[in-house]
Structure formats: structure tokens, C-alpha cells
Amino acid sequence: MRSKWPLLLGVAGFAALAVWPQRSFSQTPTNPPKVVSIQCTQEKPDLAKLTGTVMQKESLLTFGLPCQEMVSPDGPKKTALENLQHGFDFYSWLTFIALNSPRDGSSIISAKSDTPAKWEGMWEEELPFIQLLDVMRTDVKDPSKQVRVIPPNCQAQYKPGMVVINMIEETYNQPFKTGPLIDQHGNYALFDILMNKDMFDFIVKHGFYDRAQQESVENSKLKIDFPAGENKSGVPGAIMLKVAWKILTEEDQKSRFHTVDALISMPRAHDQASDPPCLHKTLGMVGFHIAHKTISRLQWIWTSFEHVDNVPDQGDIKTHNLKSSYNFYDPSCDPAKCPVNATPTPPWRPEEALQLKFRNSFNSQIVRVIPIMDDTNAMNEQFRAILGDSVWKNYRLISTQWPSDFGCAKKTNPPNSPNTATPNTDFEKQPDMTCEPAPTFLANSTLETFSQGDTPLASSSCMACHGNAVSHQGQPHGTDDKFFNQSDFTFMLEKAHRSAPQ
């Protein structure tokens, strides 16, 4: 019998295997918003527009969210692999622009620091992406009827449109509890995980927000297969987001960041009788992961963006090509006093001080281990030039990871089942259910800070790690035989608790 935890192949980009704490949601919720889907475009993007006229280039900013990638091994690059990577990076930029275009429908070129992005939605009106913690709830049978709850300690300060973050461990501790990231002002970086409507609807349909329903007889035999984006149908498919935020201070140049007005519900200290504080902060986006499942890439396409001021590359340090300041690196600090990529010394418990500053005035000294590819850098400069004076010119693509074995990656008809399409994404397809990720390693300096590198089985790889994700669907029903179903490259289903009796 297969064990619950298969061999770890990498480090998670979207969710750690840390225990997702159970929280009380007995307080009065906000009115449930209408959950909407961001539309996708079936049109084939034109790579040639990157080298065309200004008018042609600007048309890329209104292309919209691709339903499905359209890539080719043919093109201006030297090898088929380079052409395919070029195509996937192009797709990633189109996706990033579509999701971060202003919510009011105006051009992204006019976006200011605090212009709400399309993916953020309005909780009181429409909601295209939903925070994971608001889905994996313990108090409702159907989260589609009661989506969001404002913590009691934040209700007095809450105003429509605010981002609300619960300071649980996975909000400040990186995947597999590898440690927190501390900025140059001594504050914890914060992380938030969200899903789109297609993922939300699938989870609600099968009751996967409830651990008891995951373990039901009906669901124990269900192969988890989230909907996939497809040009033919015009369906976006499942999309996951993980966002890294930096707490902005008076010393930060806020106009360089996409910002949100946020309330942060702090955890209760072990000896605290009263409600913990709710902190009102302005957050600046420093990292942005996108995972998109498509009909031809059932291992999902993994896109990673960062703020341009986050960290230097190792090569920048060797050539002394450094900026005067970074979000997570101090160029003036003596290496003996500021070891590179060092994990902060435990304990990592912000509730002890009831604030977001790390103790002992520790600041992370982070360097990018694997440099961004030259072709990706060139594309970054082209798109950032098109973005003009928009705040989004301050972000860049780190890379796109995708399954390079196209035969393995596609949906196929299994033997003796000519009318049933089944994805090749389960344990039966071992040893390589990930279909050969390209590039092999991908790490965002804000989201996989302490797992950067190129060490097999240890360094960060989105697909290799998420291929280990499982649900609570034990088999056979009612026994503990340590067999758990593969959950289609998402750790989200592991976060379910048993709902309270209704």
C-alpha cells in the first residue's frame, strides 16, 4: 500500500505541509458576494508584436487572460526548447497583465499604486478570487452561501474593499516551515493564497472544504481533476494565486509598489485573555505566483513574478552591480554580520510581541541563487517598456515552469474507455507524473527564499513539489491504511477541517 507522503521532489510554492490551524468563525459574516469568473480570450497571441510598432505592442496590454497557452517549438530562438520557453514566458506576461489590469476596466498603463487590480475584486460586489481560509471553513456546509467572515478584532476598523489577512503560521512561515522572510525594516513578509471561481466551484460541488466529506464513500473513489482552461470552450480553468506582501513604512517609496489597504488579525498569545490586536497597514506586493491548469498542460503552468527591487542576483554582487537599496538585501552590510540567505533564528512567533516586527532587529539578507534567463530578462524589458509609467513596470517575470514532455502532459483516452478522457497526472504514471518540468528549478526570492538552488530533491520546483499534494480521501472508507488520493497539484484540499454539526 502506498504511504500517505510520497517522496518529496521539491519545495512547495503555493502551500506548505504545515498544519492548517482550525479557527472559530462564529462571528457575523459579511453579506456573501457574487462569485464571478474572469473571462478568458480564445485568440492566439502574436509574439511578433513584441518587436512591432508602439501601437502593436500596446495591443498586448488589452489581449486579456489566455484560456490556454499557444506555444510552438518554431521561432527566432536557437533551439525548440528555447522557443517553447519564450512562448510560455510570453503567455505568463499576458496572464500577469490581464489579472492585474484595473478592476474598473481602464488601461493598465494608467494604473496607480493603489488602483485595485482585477483579481482582487470587491468583496461586497463581486469576487473573482477567493482567499483559501474563507473556503476551508469549519462552520458552514456550503461556503458559496457564506463566503467571508471578518474577525471580531477587525470588525470595528473594516471598510468595504479592505484586504483582511489572518496571521496564521502559513501567513508568515514559508513552505515546509523553512522560516519567515524579514524585510529591511525588520517586518515579516506576509503570504496569501487564493483560488478562482473554477476551483471554488469544484471544491464546493464535491464538499472538499469539509474533511468529513472528502472521506465519504462517494468522494473516496473520485479522482480529483480540477477543470482545465481550453480555447475551444472559452473556459479559464482552475487558477491558483499566491501573493507575497511587504509592510510599507514611511521610508518606503509607496508609488513603486502595487498597494492594498489591509487589516491584519494577529494571533492570540498563549496567555492573552482579550482579543488580539487588529493592525491597519498598507501592504506592497513583492511576489506573485500564478498556477493555471490547461487542457494541454494538466500539470499546470507555473508563473512567478517579483518586484524589481527585491534582491540582487549572485552575479550582481560579484560584479558590484548593485542598487543603493533592496527590499530584502542591504548592500552596505558586512557579509560577516549579514550572512546571505540565512534563516532567522527561532522562535518565529509574531504573537509574542503582538506586532509584525521580528525580534532582535534581524533583517534578511537575500540573494537570488539561480539568475533569470537572458531571454526572460529581454522580454521583461520589452513588456516593462510598454507599461510606461504604470506601477506594474516595477515587476518582472522570474520564469515560467511547464511540462516539457508533451506526450505525457496531454489528456489521453485510456485503454478500454474510448469515451472517457483521463489526465496522466496520478501515481500510476510514476516515476515522472510531472512530465519533465522545464526549467527544472524555479524559486521566487520572496516565496521560496530558503529553498533556492539546483539540488535535486531539495531545491524549489513548483511541479515536482505539488505533484506530492494529496487530499484526505482515505481508502477504503473508515480505515486508516495510509492511502491518500493525489489532489491534482494543489495542497489546498489538505487544509480542510471537519465542519461543525449544523
C-alpha positions in Angstrom: 0.0 0.0 0.0 1.3 3.4 -0.9 2.2 5.6 2.0 0.4 8.9 2.7 3.5 11.0 2.0 5.3 10.1 -1.3 8.9 11.0 -1.8 9.3 14.8 -1.7 10.5 16.1 -5.0 11.0 19.8 -4.2 9.7 22.6 -2.1 6.1 23.9 -2.3 5.5 27.3 -3.9 1.8 27.7 -3.0 1.3 25.9 0.3 3.4 24.3 3.0 2.6 21.0 4.6 2.4 22.7 8.0 -0.7 22.1 10.0 -3.5 24.4 8.9 -4.9 25.7 12.2 -8.6 25.4 13.0 -10.2 28.8 13.7 -13.5 29.9 15.0 -15.8 31.7 12.6 -18.8 32.2 14.9 -18.9 35.9 14.3 -21.4 37.6 11.9 -20.2 37.3 8.3 -20.4 40.0 5.7 -23.1 39.6 3.0 -21.9 37.0 0.6 -20.7 38.5 -2.6 -21.4 37.2 -6.1 -18.6 34.9 -7.2 -17.7 35.7 -10.7 -15.2 34.4 -13.3 -12.6 36.5 -15.0 -13.3 35.9 -18.7 -10.5 34.5 -20.9 -9.7 35.1 -24.6 -9.5 32.3 -27.2 -7.5 34.5 -29.6 -4.0 33.4 -30.5 -1.4 36.0 -29.2 1.1 37.4 -31.6 4.7 37.2 -30.4 5.8 39.4 -33.3 4.0 42.3 -31.6 6.9 42.5 -29.1 9.1 43.8 -31.8 6.4 45.7 -33.7 5.3 49.3 -33.6 4.3 51.0 -30.3 0.7 50.7 -31.3 1.1 46.9 -31.9 2.9 46.5 -28.6 0.3 48.3 -26.6 -2.4 46.0 -28.0 -0.8 43.2 -25.9 -1.9 45.1 -22.8 -5.6 44.5 -23.7 -5.2 41.0 -25.0 -6.8 39.5 -21.9 -6.3 36.3 -19.9 -5.3 33.4 -22.2 -7.7 30.5 -21.9 -4.9 28.2 -22.9 -1.3 28.6 -23.9 -0.4 28.6 -27.6 3.3 27.7 -28.0 5.5 26.4 -30.7 8.9 24.9 -31.0 9.5 27.1 -34.1 10.6 30.7 -33.8 13.5 33.1 -33.6 15.4 31.2 -30.9 18.2 28.7 -31.4 16.5 25.5 -30.2 13.0 24.1 -29.9 13.2 24.3 -26.1 14.2 28.0 -26.2 11.3 28.8 -28.5 8.9 26.9 -26.2 10.2 28.7 -23.1 9.9 32.0 -25.0 6.3 31.2 -25.8 5.4 30.2 -22.2 7.1 33.4 -20.8 5.0 35.4 -23.3 1.9 33.6 -22.1 2.9 34.4 -18.5 3.2 38.1 -19.2 -0.2 38.2 -20.8 -1.7 36.4 -17.8 0.0 38.8 -15.4 -1.2 41.9 -17.2 -4.8 40.5 -17.5 -5.1 39.7 -13.8 -3.5 43.0 -12.7 -5.3 45.3 -15.0 -7.5 47.8 -13.2 -10.8 46.5 -11.8 -12.7 49.4 -13.3 -11.8 48.4 -16.9 -9.4 51.3 -17.5 -6.0 50.7 -19.2 -3.2 49.2 -17.1 -1.0 52.0 -18.3 -2.9 54.4 -16.1 -2.8 52.2 -13.0 -1.5 54.0 -9.9 -0.1 52.4 -6.8 -3.4 51.9 -5.1 -5.5 51.1 -8.2 -7.4 47.9 -7.4 -6.4 45.0 -9.7 -8.9 42.8 -11.4 -8.1 39.7 -9.5 -8.7 41.4 -6.2 -12.4 42.1 -6.9 -14.7 43.7 -4.4 -15.9 41.5 -1.5 -19.2 43.4 -1.2 -19.9 43.3 -5.0 -18.1 40.6 -6.9 -15.3 38.2 -6.1 -13.1 36.7 -8.9 -10.6 35.2 -6.5 -11.3 33.8 -3.0 -8.9 33.5 -0.1 -8.2 29.9 0.9 -9.0 30.4 4.5 -12.5 31.7 3.6 -13.2 28.4 1.8 -11.8 25.8 4.1 -14.2 26.8 6.9 -15.4 24.9 9.9 -18.8 26.5 10.4 -20.7 26.1 7.2 -21.8 23.3 4.9 -21.7 25.4 1.8 -19.2 28.3 1.6 -20.9 29.6 -1.5 -23.7 30.8 0.7 -21.4 32.3 3.4 -18.0 33.2 2.0 -16.3 35.7 4.1 -16.1 36.5 7.8 -14.4 39.5 9.4 -12.5 38.5 12.6 -14.1 40.1 15.7 -11.0 42.1 16.5 -11.1 43.7 13.0 -14.8 44.4 12.6 -14.7 48.0 14.0 -12.0 49.0 11.5 -13.2 47.2 8.5 -14.3 49.2 5.4 -15.5 47.8 2.1 -12.6 46.9 -0.2 -10.1 46.3 2.5 -7.9 43.2 2.4 -8.2 41.1 5.6 -5.3 38.8 6.5 -5.4 36.3 9.3 -1.9 36.0 10.8 -1.8 32.2 11.0 1.6 30.4 10.6 1.4 30.0 6.9 0.9 33.7 6.5 4.5 34.4 7.7 6.3 31.0 7.6 7.5 29.7 4.2 6.7 26.2 2.8 7.7 23.2 4.9 8.3 25.6 7.8 11.6 26.8 6.4 11.3 30.2 8.1 10.0 33.7 7.8 11.3 36.4 5.4 12.2 39.6 7.2 12.4 42.9 5.3 15.0 45.7 5.8 12.7 47.4 8.3 12.5 44.2 10.4 8.9 43.3 9.5 7.7 39.9 8.5 6.8 39.4 4.8 3.2 38.2 4.5 1.7 35.5 2.2 -1.8 34.9 1.0 -3.3 32.0 -1.1 -6.3 32.4 -3.3 -8.3 30.4 -5.9 -10.5 31.4 -8.8 -14.2 30.6 -9.4 -13.5 27.4 -11.4 -11.5 26.0 -8.4 -14.0 27.2 -5.9 -17.0 25.7 -7.7 -15.3 22.3 -8.0 -14.5 22.3 -4.2 -18.0 23.3 -3.3 -19.6 20.8 -5.7 -17.8 17.9 -4.0 -17.8 19.3 -0.5 -14.0 19.2 -0.4 -13.9 22.2 2.1 -15.1 19.6 4.7 -12.7 16.8 5.7 -15.6 14.5 6.5 -17.0 14.9 3.0 -13.6 14.3 1.5 -13.5 11.0 3.4 -17.1 10.0 2.3 -17.7 6.8 0.4 -18.7 8.7 -2.7 -15.7 11.0 -2.7 -13.2 8.3 -1.7 -13.5 6.9 -5.2 -13.4 10.2 -7.0 -10.3 11.1 -9.0 -9.7 14.8 -8.3 -9.5 16.6 -11.6 -9.9 20.4 -11.5 -11.4 22.0 -14.7 -8.8 22.9 -17.3 -8.6 26.1 -19.4 -9.4 25.4 -23.1 -9.5 27.7 -26.1 -12.2 25.6 -27.8 -14.7 26.1 -24.9 -13.5 29.5 -23.7 -13.3 28.2 -20.1 -10.5 29.7 -18.0 -10.0 26.6 -15.9 -8.5 26.4 -12.4 -6.1 29.2 -11.4 -4.3 29.5 -8.0 -2.5 32.6 -6.8 0.0 33.1 -4.0 0.8 36.7 -3.2 3.7 38.0 -1.1 3.3 41.3 0.6 5.7 43.8 2.2 4.5 46.1 5.0 5.2 49.6 3.8 6.6 52.2 6.1 7.2 55.9 5.8 10.7 55.1 4.5 9.4 53.1 1.5 8.6 54.7 -1.8 5.0 53.6 -2.0 4.5 54.7 -5.5 6.8 51.9 -6.7 4.5 49.2 -5.3 1.1 47.9 -6.0 -0.6 48.6 -2.7 -3.6 47.5 -0.7 -5.3 48.8 2.4 -5.2 45.9 4.8 -6.3 44.7 8.2 -4.1 42.0 9.8 -5.7 39.9 12.5 -2.9 39.0 14.9 -2.9 35.6 16.6 -3.7 35.3 20.3 -0.8 34.9 22.6 -0.9 31.8 24.8 -1.5 33.9 28.0 -3.8 36.5 26.4 -7.4 36.7 27.7 -8.6 39.6 25.5 -8.9 39.7 21.7 -5.5 40.1 19.9 -5.0 43.4 18.1 -6.0 44.1 14.5 -3.3 46.1 12.7 -4.2 48.5 10.0 -1.3 48.5 7.4 -0.6 49.5 3.8 0.9 46.4 2.0 3.0 46.5 -1.1 3.1 43.5 -3.4 6.6 41.9 -3.8 5.8 38.4 -5.1 3.1 37.0 -7.3 2.7 33.3 -8.2 0.2 32.1 -10.8 -0.6 28.4 -11.4 -3.0 27.8 -14.3 -4.3 24.3 -15.3 -5.0 24.0 -19.1 -6.2 21.1 -21.2 -2.8 20.6 -22.7 -0.8 21.2 -19.5 -2.6 19.2 -16.9 0.4 19.5 -14.6 -0.4 23.3 -14.6 1.7 26.2 -15.9 3.6 27.9 -13.0 4.4 31.6 -13.4 6.4 33.6 -10.9 6.8 37.4 -10.8 8.7 39.7 -8.3 9.2 43.3 -7.6 12.3 44.6 -9.3 13.8 45.9 -6.0 13.5 42.7 -4.1 17.0 41.2 -4.2 20.2 41.2 -6.3 21.5 38.1 -8.2 24.7 36.5 -7.1 26.3 37.8 -10.3 25.3 41.4 -9.4 27.3 41.0 -6.1 30.3 39.6 -7.9 30.4 42.5 -10.4 29.4 45.1 -7.8 26.4 46.0 -10.0 24.2 46.8 -7.0 21.3 49.3 -6.4 21.5 51.5 -3.3 18.8 49.6 -1.6 16.6 46.5 -1.8 13.5 45.2 -0.1 15.4 42.2 1.3 19.1 42.9 1.0 21.4 45.6 2.4 24.3 46.4 0.1 26.2 48.2 2.9 26.2 45.3 5.4 29.4 43.4 6.1 29.0 39.8 5.0 30.3 38.6 8.3 27.4 40.4 10.1 24.8 39.7 7.4 25.1 36.1 6.1 23.4 35.5 2.8 20.1 33.6 2.7 20.3 32.7 6.4 17.1 31.6 8.1 16.2 33.8 11.1 16.9 32.1 14.4 13.7 30.6 16.0 11.3 31.2 17.6 9.1 32.6 14.8 6.1 33.7 16.7 4.7 37.2 16.0 2.0 36.8 18.6 4.6 37.1 21.3 5.1 40.8 20.6 1.6 41.3 19.1 3.2 43.1 16.3 4.7 42.4 12.9 8.3 43.2 13.7 10.7 40.3 14.1 12.7 40.3 17.4 16.3 41.3 17.7 16.2 43.7 14.8 17.0 40.9 12.3 16.8 41.7 8.6 17.0 39.0 5.9 20.0 39.3 3.6 18.6 37.5 0.5 20.3 36.9 -2.9 18.9 35.2 -5.9 20.8 31.9 -6.4 19.6 31.0 -10.0 19.8 34.0 -12.3 16.9 35.0 -14.5 17.5 33.7 -18.1 18.7 36.3 -20.6 15.7 35.8 -22.9 13.3 36.2 -20.0 15.2 39.4 -19.0 14.9 40.7 -22.5 11.2 40.0 -22.6 10.8 41.7 -19.2 12.4 44.9 -20.5 10.1 44.8 -23.6 6.9 44.5 -21.5 8.0 46.9 -18.9 8.7 49.5 -21.6 5.1 49.0 -22.9 3.8 49.6 -19.4 5.1 53.1 -19.4 4.7 54.9 -16.1 2.3 52.3 -14.7 3.2 50.9 -11.3 3.4 47.5 -13.0 6.6 48.4 -14.8 8.2 47.7 -11.4 7.6 44.0 -11.6 9.4 41.3 -13.7 8.9 37.7 -14.6 11.3 35.3 -12.9 10.4 32.4 -15.1 7.6 30.0 -16.2 7.8 26.3 -15.4 5.9 23.9 -17.7 5.8 20.2 -18.5 8.2 19.7 -21.4 7.1 16.1 -22.2 4.2 17.0 -24.4 3.1 13.4 -25.0 3.0 12.8 -21.2 1.3 16.1 -20.5 -1.7 15.8 -22.7 -5.1 14.4 -21.8 -5.5 10.9 -23.3 -8.1 8.2 -23.7 -7.2 5.2 -21.5 -7.5 1.7 -22.8 -11.0 0.1 -22.9 -12.5 3.6 -22.2 -12.7 5.3 -25.6 -15.2 7.9 -24.5 -13.5 8.8 -21.2 -10.7 11.4 -21.1 -8.4 10.9 -18.1 -5.4 13.1 -17.2 -2.0 11.4 -16.9 -1.4 13.0 -13.5 -1.8 10.2 -10.9 0.6 8.0 -9.0 0.1 5.2 -11.6 2.2 7.2 -14.1 5.3 7.3 -11.9 8.2 7.7 -11.9 7.5 11.1 -13.7 4.0 12.3 -13.2 5.3 15.8 -13.6 6.2 15.2 -17.3 9.7 16.7 -17.1 9.4 20.3 -15.7 11.2 23.0 -17.6 13.2 24.7 -16.2 14.0 22.0 -13.6 14.1 24.5 -10.7 12.1 27.7 -10.1 12.2 29.8 -6.9 10.7 33.1 -6.1 13.0 35.0 -3.7 10.0 36.0 -1.5 8.1 32.8 -1.6 10.7 30.1 -1.6 13.5 32.1 -0.1 15.3 29.4 1.7 15.0 26.6 -0.8 16.7 28.3 -3.8 19.2 26.3 -5.7 19.7 23.4 -8.1 20.0 20.4 -5.7 17.7 17.5 -6.7 15.0 16.6 -4.2 15.8 19.7 -2.1 15.7 22.8 -4.2 12.4 24.5 -5.2 10.5 23.1 -8.1 6.8 24.0 -8.3 5.6 21.0 -10.3 7.9 18.5 -8.5 6.6 19.6 -5.1 2.9 20.0 -6.0 2.9 16.6 -7.6 3.1 15.3 -4.0 -0.1 17.0 -2.9 -2.9 14.8 -1.6 -6.3 15.0 -0.1 -8.0 13.4 2.9 -9.7 10.8 0.7 -8.6 7.7 2.7 -9.4 4.3 1.2 -11.2 2.0 1.9 -13.7 4.1 3.8 -13.5 4.0 7.5 -10.0 2.6 7.8 -6.6 4.2 8.2 -4.5 2.4 5.6 -2.3 5.4 4.8 -3.5 5.7 1.2 -4.4 9.2 0.1 -5.6 10.3 -3.3 -3.4 12.6 -5.3 -5.1 16.0 -5.4 -4.2 17.4 -8.8 -1.2 19.5 -7.9 -2.8 21.5 -5.1 -2.2 21.4 -1.3 -5.4 23.3 -0.8 -7.5 20.2 0.0 -5.3 19.2 2.9 -6.4 22.4 4.7 -10.0 21.1 5.2 -11.3 20.6 8.7 -14.4 18.8 9.8 -17.4 21.1 9.8 -19.3 21.6 13.0 -22.7 19.9 13.2 -25.4 22.1 11.8 
